[in-house]
Amino acid sequence: MTTIDFLALAVIALQIGDMTSTLGALRRGGREVNPLLAWLMRRIGVVPALIAAKGLGTALAVWLWLLGGETELWLLAALYLWVVLHNMRVGRRRS
């Protein structure tokens, strides 16, 4: 497995982690801070909005993997790792 393969898989796994940690944080009284995603959640519901957003994030990871965007995948992995850790802290604080 190459570095770019690992990064693409990591970003996809972090999409799942983001979805589950967001759901946990929301259940414990947290709020969605991404205004576009918050709007979408109000329009179509929390779970459908998260599935749509994570589907786009996964598609982006696959697209970058196919294009050889290793630097971009590093950045996405770092961003989503931060998001997941933030969601987990919010969820813990509010429980």
Secondary structure as UniProt FT lines:
FT   HELIX           3..27
FT   TURN            28..29
FT   HELIX           35..44
FT   HELIX           46..67
FT   HELIX           70..93
//
